[in-house]
Amino acid sequence: MDLIGLAERVVPILVFLVAMTVLAELSDRTGVFARIAHVAARLGRGSVVALWLLITVAAVLVTAVLSLDTTAVLVTPVALALARRLGVDRLLFAYTTVWIANTASMFLPSSNLTNLLALQRLDVPAREFAGFVWPVALGCVLVTVVLLMIMFRGSLRGHYRRPTLEPAPDRPLLIIAFVVAGALGPMIIAGVPVEVAAVVAACVLLVATTVRRPDLLTAAWRSGHLVPWRLVVGVSILFLLVQLAHDHGLPALLVRISGAGDGRPELARLAVLGAGAANLINNLPAYLALEPVANGLARTVALLVGVNAGPLITPWASLATLLWAGRCRAAGLTVSWPGFAARGAVLVVLQLLVAVVLLAVTGGSQSLP
């Protein structure tokens, strides 16, 4: 096993993971996500469907820039609290946050760890990666939105009383948090290495919070959520295990199962295999195991479709879904897992169909070096 080569790949991933967690946690404690929800409620002007669309757009943007786990962990409780306060269907908003968290996690390298791994292996600029993947990512989001509208059409009818917009406890810090989070995406597209952009953003908000509200930083540290040590250890062990499997012949087996080529049937085969593996074990090990057979830009994106948008059938298919389930329980919302699996299966099938067609149309058959 090439431990030095493995470390060169794993360390930037772990740095990114820690920095993004710090950024997301401090953004939440400064009131960013609560502010987004309340502004959406004001802009919705009492229309449930307008409110839902605004929350959906916000979830897409948060997922694209700050990652799917941020949406699952931090947007979900805010959306559920808002729905309870306004007297609208909380299950609608629960499904919206978890489905969007997964299906909108392909836009940028920062959206999902699997994207960052793919960017490392493809060795292309983040702008090129985002430019190629955005039609497929947008297609997955649109399928999600349409299916939610159909499944929850009864809940989208009606109106609510517009809430008053409460003043921010620390308006300057809130503005800084919005600016820092909003600048992350443009930094990545401009060519700043993803882990560097995440560290810079986290450090800026960390300093601002220390200066203006040190009590928030202390509370975040005491909560144990500021630095994800368990996740760091878990991801490190996972990399080691998958590398051992690769060293003992796993790629040869997967080539026979996944096939090769950039035609529509071959891309569909890889996407379905990725989705199946993600729902069977988890999306991160599924991506790492299948990565050697994704030997081109189109095949890599097909795999990302499967492991990013596909893990919506079993509760353990992605960490985001497990975190989301915990937030739902904490909010007193019961989720039926058979119902979750049935609805998720419909969404996954539709998304794979649309994504593979879009991927075949957009091309992208360049090979990896």
RODO-2510 file (C-alpha; in nm, 4 decimals, decimal comma):
residues 369
     n   res          X          Y          Z
     1     m     0,0000     0,0000     0,0000
     2     d     0,1318     0,3434    -0,0984
     3     l     0,0726     0,5244     0,2309
     4     i     0,2401     0,8460     0,1129
     5     g     0,0223     0,8630    -0,1972
     6     l    -0,2860     0,7840     0,0105
     7     a    -0,1960     1,0573     0,2616
     8     e    -0,1481     1,3108    -0,0199
     9     r    -0,5046     1,2443    -0,1233
    10     v    -0,6688     1,2060     0,2178
    11     v    -0,5188     1,5049     0,4022
    12     p    -0,6724     1,7747     0,1761
    13     i    -1,0090     1,5975     0,2078
    14     l    -0,9895     1,5992     0,5876
    15     v    -0,8769     1,9631     0,5961
    16     f    -1,1739     2,0538     0,3782
    17     l    -1,4097     1,8517     0,5976
    18     v    -1,2984     2,0231     0,9195
    19     a    -1,2990     2,3727     0,7659
    20     m    -1,6470     2,3311     0,6168
    21     t    -1,7823     2,2020     0,9474
    22     v    -1,6429     2,5049     1,1324
    23     l    -1,7864     2,7398     0,8691
    24     a    -2,1301     2,5771     0,8729
    25     e    -2,1522     2,5548     1,2534
    26     l    -2,0534     2,9185     1,3070
    27     s    -2,2859     3,0326     1,0279
    28     d    -2,5695     2,8569     1,2060
    29     r    -2,4860     3,0080     1,5435
    30     t    -2,4689     3,3586     1,3975
    31     g    -2,8231     3,3074     1,2676
    32     v    -2,7655     3,2673     0,8928
    33     f    -3,0048     2,9784     0,8365
    34     a    -3,2747     3,1089     1,0700
    35     r    -3,2556     3,4438     0,8896
    36     i    -3,2933     3,2758     0,5506
    37     a    -3,6055     3,0924     0,6716
    38     h    -3,7683     3,4026     0,8171
    39     v    -3,6926     3,6127     0,5096
    40     a    -3,8444     3,3370     0,2941
    41     a    -4,1573     3,3433     0,5115
    42     r    -4,1845     3,7183     0,4626
    43     l    -4,1240     3,7023     0,0886
    44     g    -4,3755     3,4196     0,0517
    45     r    -4,6509     3,6684     0,1393
    46     g    -4,8667     3,4012     0,3017
    47     s    -4,8590     3,1542     0,0110
    48     v    -4,7492     2,8042     0,1139
    49     v    -4,6299     2,7157    -0,2356
    50     a    -4,4263     3,0381    -0,2579
    51     l    -4,2712     2,9727     0,0833
    52     w    -4,1856     2,6160    -0,0160
    53     l    -4,0242     2,7267    -0,3417
    54     l    -3,8139     2,9852    -0,1583
    55     i    -3,7010     2,7304     0,1015
    56     t    -3,6218     2,4886    -0,1815
    57     v    -3,4065     2,7461    -0,3616
    58     a    -3,2295     2,8272    -0,0347
    59     a    -3,1643     2,4562     0,0289
    60     v    -3,0197     2,4164    -0,3212
    61     l    -2,7831     2,7105    -0,2703
    62     v    -2,6756     2,5964     0,0773
    63     t    -2,6152     2,2433    -0,0497
    64     a    -2,4214     2,3596    -0,3551
    65     v    -2,1894     2,5891    -0,1596
    66     l    -2,1731     2,4503     0,1953
    67     s    -2,2423     2,0780     0,1331
    68     l    -2,5333     1,8395     0,1696
    69     d    -2,4581     1,7714     0,5369
    70     t    -2,5072     2,1405     0,6158
    71     t    -2,8544     2,1278     0,4649
    72     a    -2,9412     1,8050     0,6449
    73     v    -2,8116     1,9170     0,9846
    74     l    -2,8716     2,2927     0,9942
    75     v    -3,1409     2,3791     0,7402
    76     t    -3,3717     2,0920     0,8379
    77     p    -3,4392     2,1998     1,2002
    78     v    -3,4878     2,5614     1,0926
    79     a    -3,7334     2,4609     0,8188
    80     l    -3,9245     2,2295     1,0560
    81     a    -3,9440     2,4965     1,3254
    82     l    -4,0718     2,7481     1,0705
    83     a    -4,3318     2,5026     0,9394
    84     r    -4,4559     2,4356     1,2926
    85     r    -4,4749     2,8068     1,3674
    86     l    -4,6706     2,8790     1,0487
    87     g    -4,8971     2,5757     1,0765
    88     v    -4,7965     2,4089     0,7475
    89     d    -4,7085     2,0458     0,6725
    90     r    -4,3729     1,9698     0,8346
    91     l    -4,3331     1,6435     0,6420
    92     l    -4,3268     1,8398     0,3159
    93     f    -4,0341     2,0485     0,4388
    94     a    -3,8600     1,7445     0,5882
    95     y    -3,8654     1,5590     0,2566
    96     t    -3,7623     1,8747     0,0755
    97     t    -3,4473     1,9241     0,2821
    98     v    -3,3286     1,5615     0,2665
    99     w    -3,4067     1,5145    -0,1029
   100     i    -3,2520     1,8465    -0,2013
   101     a    -2,9503     1,7794     0,0215
   102     n    -2,8708     1,4692    -0,1817
   103     t    -2,9900     1,5608    -0,5304
   104     a    -2,8397     1,9121    -0,5321
   105     s    -2,5007     1,7864    -0,4167
   106     m    -2,3333     1,7796    -0,7593
   107     f    -2,3018     2,1464    -0,8549
   108     l    -1,9640     2,2275    -0,6965
   109     p    -1,6711     2,0321    -0,5509
   110     s    -1,7718     2,1666    -0,2085
   111     s    -2,1209     2,0166    -0,2368
   112     n    -2,0135     1,6629    -0,1517
   113     l    -1,6959     1,4809    -0,0519
   114     t    -1,7455     1,2516    -0,3516
   115     n    -1,7221     1,5553    -0,5825
   116     l    -1,3964     1,6603    -0,4213
   117     l    -1,2585     1,3093    -0,4652
   118     a    -1,3668     1,3110    -0,8296
   119     l    -1,2051     1,6498    -0,8867
   120     q    -0,8787     1,5197    -0,7411
   121     r    -0,8757     1,2212    -0,9724
   122     l    -0,9879     1,4037    -1,2858
   123     d    -0,7268     1,6729    -1,2250
   124     v    -0,9353     1,9397    -1,3987
   125     p    -1,0137     2,2957    -1,2819
   126     a    -1,3185     2,3306    -1,0591
   127     r    -1,4709     2,5621    -1,3190
   128     e    -1,4488     2,2920    -1,5863
   129     f    -1,5955     2,0322    -1,3515
   130     a    -1,8871     2,2597    -1,2579
   131     g    -1,9392     2,3627    -1,6203
   132     f    -1,9769     2,0048    -1,7339
   133     v    -2,1848     1,8738    -1,4455
   134     w    -2,4353     2,1594    -1,4035
   135     p    -2,6932     2,0431    -1,6647
   136     v    -2,7090     1,7012    -1,4992
   137     a    -2,7201     1,8537    -1,1506
   138     l    -2,9950     2,0940    -1,2540
   139     g    -3,1906     1,8095    -1,4116
   140     c    -3,1758     1,6122    -1,0860
   141     v    -3,2986     1,9124    -0,8876
   142     l    -3,5865     1,9811    -1,1265
   143     v    -3,6998     1,6177    -1,1134
   144     t    -3,6935     1,6416    -0,7337
   145     v    -3,8975     1,9616    -0,7285
   146     v    -4,1595     1,8293    -0,9694
   147     l    -4,1999     1,5031    -0,7799
   148     l    -4,2335     1,6857    -0,4477
   149     m    -4,5024     1,9063    -0,5991
   150     i    -4,6936     1,5982    -0,7157
   151     m    -4,6562     1,3948    -0,3974
   152     f    -4,7355     1,6845    -0,1613
   153     r    -4,9780     1,8786    -0,3814
   154     g    -5,2388     1,8884    -0,1036
   155     s    -4,9927     2,0358     0,1453
   156     l    -4,8894     2,3089    -0,0981
   157     r    -5,2370     2,4578    -0,1057
   158     g    -5,3427     2,7218     0,1406
   159     h    -5,1977     3,0240     0,3144
   160     y    -5,0282     3,1225     0,6384
   161     r    -4,9983     3,4396     0,8409
   162     r    -4,6798     3,6300     0,7570
   163     p    -4,4476     3,6472     1,0585
   164     t    -4,2762     3,9620     1,1718
   165     l    -3,9059     3,9838     1,0916
   166     e    -3,7178     3,9856     1,4188
   167     p    -3,3984     4,1939     1,4456
   168     a    -3,0680     4,0061     1,4331
   169     p    -2,8830     3,9809     1,7681
   170     d    -2,5581     4,0894     1,5979
   171     r    -2,6274     4,2347     1,2559
   172     p    -2,2621     4,3063     1,1566
   173     l    -2,1596     3,9483     1,2392
   174     l    -2,4595     3,8143     1,0495
   175     i    -2,3602     4,0174     0,7424
   176     i    -2,0017     3,8919     0,7666
   177     a    -2,1252     3,5324     0,7852
   178     f    -2,3457     3,5806     0,4783
   179     v    -2,0611     3,7397     0,2818
   180     v    -1,8100     3,4705     0,3788
   181     a    -2,0459     3,1831     0,2949
   182     g    -2,1538     3,3511    -0,0274
   183     a    -1,7947     3,4083    -0,1370
   184     l    -1,6977     3,0427    -0,1079
   185     g    -1,8578     2,9350    -0,4352
   186     p    -1,7024     3,2142    -0,6466
   187     m    -1,3624     3,1441    -0,4862
   188     i    -1,3807     2,7802    -0,5931
   189     i    -1,4959     2,8642    -0,9455
   190     a    -1,2167     3,1237    -0,9716
   191     g    -0,9606     2,8477    -0,9242
   192     v    -0,8765     2,8645    -0,5542
   193     p    -0,8133     2,5065    -0,4313
   194     v    -1,1264     2,3864    -0,2594
   195     e    -0,9598     2,3072     0,0730
   196     v    -0,7804     2,6447     0,0712
   197     a    -1,1053     2,8312     0,0006
   198     a    -1,2771     2,6447     0,2839
   199     v    -0,9949     2,7176     0,5305
   200     v    -0,9868     3,0878     0,4391
   201     a    -1,3643     3,1217     0,4770
   202     a    -1,3654     2,9333     0,8083
   203     c    -1,0768     3,1406     0,9471
   204     v    -1,2405     3,4717     0,8529
   205     l    -1,5662     3,3777     1,0245
   206     l    -1,3763     3,2290     1,3187
   207     v    -1,1888     3,5560     1,3761
   208     a    -1,5037     3,7648     1,3328
   209     t    -1,6937     3,5496     1,5819
   210     t    -1,4065     3,5608     1,8303
   211     v    -1,3986     3,9411     1,8153
   212     r    -1,7721     4,0102     1,8249
   213     r    -1,9337     3,7095     1,9950
   214     p    -1,6799     3,4905     2,1777
   215     d    -1,9688     3,3347     2,3689
   216     l    -2,0965     3,1788     2,0449
   217     l    -1,7571     3,0261     1,9778
   218     t    -1,7368     2,8887     2,3319
   219     a    -2,0839     2,7370     2,3028
   220     a    -1,9970     2,5816     1,9667
   221     w    -1,6805     2,4264     2,1079
   222     r    -1,8564     2,2898     2,4166
   223     s    -2,1299     2,1361     2,2014
   224     g    -1,8727     1,9099     2,0352
   225     h    -2,0061     1,9970     1,6887
   226     l    -1,7392     2,2477     1,5897
   227     v    -1,4702     1,9952     1,4951
   228     p    -1,5953     1,6581     1,3583
   229     w    -1,3267     1,4344     1,5091
   230     r    -1,5288     1,1142     1,4835
   231     l    -1,6054     1,1790     1,1185
   232     v    -1,2383     1,2529     1,0479
   233     v    -1,1348     0,9215     1,2045
   234     g    -1,4134     0,7342     1,0277
   235     v    -1,3267     0,8747     0,6849
   236     s    -0,9566     0,7972     0,7380
   237     i    -1,0320     0,4346     0,8261
   238     l    -1,2662     0,4080     0,5288
   239     f    -0,9949     0,5229     0,2899
   240     l    -0,7565     0,2625     0,4296
   241     l    -1,0081    -0,0216     0,3978
   242     v    -1,1051     0,0656     0,0410
   243     q    -0,7388     0,1019    -0,0585
   244     l    -0,6725    -0,2461     0,0796
   245     a    -0,9611    -0,3806    -0,1289
   246     h    -0,8217    -0,2077    -0,4382
   247     d    -0,4795    -0,3580    -0,3748
   248     h    -0,6331    -0,7073    -0,3643
   249     g    -0,8151    -0,7121    -0,6967
   250     l    -1,1402    -0,5186    -0,6436
   251     p    -1,1017    -0,3040    -0,9614
   252     a    -1,0769    -0,6117    -1,1868
   253     l    -1,4019    -0,7475    -1,0443
   254     l    -1,5801    -0,4146    -1,0796
   255     v    -1,4741    -0,3756    -1,4442
   256     r    -1,6620    -0,6952    -1,5259
   257     i    -1,9711    -0,5726    -1,3408
   258     s    -1,9786    -0,2083    -1,4517
   259     g    -1,8648    -0,2419    -1,8115
   260     a    -1,6874     0,0348    -2,0002
   261     g    -1,7600     0,3082    -2,2533
   262     d    -1,9490     0,6369    -2,2672
   263     g    -2,2646     0,5274    -2,4469
   264     r    -2,6030     0,5702    -2,2858
   265     p    -2,6393     0,2033    -2,1793
   266     e    -2,2900     0,1986    -2,0262
   267     l    -2,3465     0,5252    -1,8381
   268     a    -2,6835     0,4014    -1,7137
   269     r    -2,5237     0,0772    -1,5977
   270     l    -2,2605     0,2625    -1,3941
   271     a    -2,5130     0,5084    -1,2467
   272     v    -2,7452     0,2245    -1,1413
   273     l    -2,4532     0,0332    -0,9928
   274     g    -2,3469     0,3432    -0,7970
   275     a    -2,6989     0,4004    -0,6651
   276     g    -2,7388     0,0347    -0,5717
   277     a    -2,4046     0,0237    -0,3907
   278     a    -2,4790     0,3494    -0,2084
   279     n    -2,8126     0,2199    -0,0801
   280     l    -2,6554    -0,1101     0,0144
   281     i    -2,3517     0,0153     0,2062
   282     n    -2,3203     0,3979     0,1936
   283     n    -2,2429     0,6482    -0,0788
   284     l    -1,8846     0,7330     0,0219
   285     p    -1,7471     0,3760     0,0261
   286     a    -1,9551     0,3062    -0,2860
   287     y    -1,7813     0,5912    -0,4693
   288     l    -1,4345     0,4921    -0,3482
   289     a    -1,4887     0,1301    -0,4500
   290     l    -1,6206     0,2160    -0,7979
   291     e    -1,3854     0,5068    -0,8719
   292     p    -1,1299     0,2985    -1,0687
   293     v    -1,3912     0,2037    -1,3310
   294     a    -1,5038     0,5659    -1,3813
   295     n    -1,2198     0,6324    -1,6246
   296     g    -1,3505     0,9419    -1,7996
   297     l    -1,5381     1,2624    -1,7287
   298     a    -1,8738     1,1275    -1,8437
   299     r    -1,8349     0,8019    -1,6517
   300     t    -1,7218     0,9896    -1,3406
   301     v    -2,0315     1,2093    -1,3516
   302     a    -2,2498     0,9019    -1,4106
   303     l    -2,1022     0,7505    -1,0951
   304     l    -2,1608     1,0758    -0,9060
   305     v    -2,5252     1,0709    -1,0144
   306     g    -2,5583     0,7252    -0,8627
   307     v    -2,3786     0,7928    -0,5336
   308     n    -2,4945     1,1545    -0,4818
   309     a    -2,8541     1,1616    -0,6035
   310     g    -2,9170     0,7888    -0,5699
   311     p    -2,8876     0,7224    -0,1932
   312     l    -3,2491     0,8038    -0,1068
   313     i    -3,3980     0,4616    -0,0469
   314     t    -3,2277     0,3249     0,2662
   315     p    -3,1667     0,5464     0,5714
   316     w    -2,7952     0,4566     0,5874
   317     a    -2,7267     0,5291     0,2192
   318     s    -2,5741     0,8681     0,3012
   319     l    -2,4526     1,0360     0,6167
   320     a    -2,6760     1,3317     0,5327
   321     t    -2,9868     1,1117     0,5546
   322     l    -2,8824     0,9718     0,8921
   323     l    -2,8142     1,3225     1,0243
   324     w    -3,1467     1,4419     0,8828
   325     a    -3,3313     1,1584     1,0556
   326     g    -3,1770     1,2619     1,3859
   327     r    -3,2894     1,6207     1,3366
   328     c    -3,6433     1,5019     1,2542
   329     r    -3,6573     1,2931     1,5730
   330     a    -3,5303     1,5871     1,7767
   331     a    -3,8107     1,8003     1,6303
   332     g    -4,0714     1,5384     1,7219
   333     l    -4,1430     1,4401     1,3604
   334     t    -4,1920     1,0697     1,2885
   335     v    -4,0731     0,9452     0,9494
   336     s    -4,2064     0,6181     0,8077
   337     w    -3,9040     0,4362     0,6636
   338     p    -4,1120     0,2115     0,4340
   339     g    -4,2785     0,5262     0,3001
   340     f    -3,9406     0,6967     0,2714
   341     a    -3,8024     0,4020     0,0743
   342     a    -4,1038     0,3856    -0,1597
   343     r    -4,0988     0,7566    -0,2369
   344     g    -3,7218     0,7570    -0,2686
   345     a    -3,7253     0,4653    -0,5131
   346     v    -3,9554     0,6574    -0,7462
   347     l    -3,7317     0,9638    -0,7298
   348     v    -3,4102     0,7679    -0,7846
   349     v    -3,5441     0,5882    -1,0931
   350     l    -3,6651     0,9139    -1,2502
   351     q    -3,3422     1,0933    -1,1704
   352     l    -3,1222     0,8220    -1,3158
   353     l    -3,3246     0,8242    -1,6380
   354     v    -3,3089     1,2021    -1,6783
   355     a    -2,9451     1,2320    -1,5704
   356     v    -2,8193     0,9622    -1,8078
   357     v    -3,0020     1,1189    -2,1019
   358     l    -2,8602     1,4623    -2,0192
   359     l    -2,5143     1,3167    -1,9698
   360     a    -2,5226     1,1356    -2,3030
   361     v    -2,6352     1,4567    -2,4750
   362     t    -2,3708     1,6809    -2,3171
   363     g    -2,0894     1,4374    -2,4083
   364     g    -1,7682     1,4547    -2,2081
   365     s    -1,5915     1,1377    -2,3138
   366     q    -1,2404     1,2577    -2,2379
   367     s    -1,0296     0,9955    -2,0645
   368     l    -0,8322     1,0236    -1,7479
   369     p    -0,4537     1,0276    -1,7756
***
